[in-house]
Amino acid sequence: MAGAPRRKTAATWTFLKGRGDAVGMSGLEGGAGRSYRRCATQLDGFMTYIVNDSCIACKYTDCVEVCPVDCFYEGENMLVIHPDECIDCGVCEPECPADAIRPDTEPDMEKWVEFNLKYSEMWPVIITKKDQLPTAEEMDGKEGKLDLFSEAPGEGG
């Protein structure tokens, strides 16, 4: 699309665990990078970060400014990370005031990987910090927020 910002692809560099060699992926565009990443994740034990329900009704966006590969996607009341685009650098995790960004290696995170994948393919990418939702301070730290989840996309940007 003319005039649209060019998206960053899967990973600039990825370290293959246990093999001691780095594989450059900056030349892979679009689906090729994602396909390689999915294969490497399954075969070599890579991890990814996910956003869980702690983000719902808060939607802090501090994380999107530090992400080097623009892998955050915006819904109406939360963000998700595309697990095939995340390079596992971890710079986003400490930026989240709601502690909603977690490594997928923690217990019971498999469902969140699928959740993040599903909505990252439906919602627009977000690369610019925005104000949190008006309910953020009130809802931060509350349990059981999945009932408040909206499938509607955000504005992106």
C-alpha positions, 0 to 999 in steps of 0.5 A: 500500500503506497504511503504505508509505513514499512513493517519490520519483519520477524527478527533481526538476529536470533540465537539458536539455543544449544547450537552456538550460532546466530542466524540472521533473519533480517533479509526474510520478508513477510511470511518467509520470516514467520515460517522460519520463526515458527519452525525454529520455535518448535524445533529449537526450544525458542520462547516468546513473550505473550500478553495475558488478561492483566492488560484488559481494561488497562492497555498501557502502551509503554511496551510498544515504544521499546519493541525493536520489531513492532510485534504489538497489536492493538485491540479495543481494550488490550494489546497482544504480541505476535508470537512469530514476530517476537524476537524474545529480547525481553525489553517490553516485559519490565515496561508493563505497569500491569505485569501483563507481559510474560514469557511463554515458558511460565506454567499455563501460558500455552493458551495465551500464545494461541490467544495472542497469535489469533488476535495479532492476525486480526488487529492493527499493529501499534508502534506509538505510545498512547494514553492508557484506558481511563479505567487503567488505575482502577482495573490494574491488578484485578483478577478475572478480567477475561469477561471484559475482553473485547474482540474489537480492533483498536486504532493501531498506529 
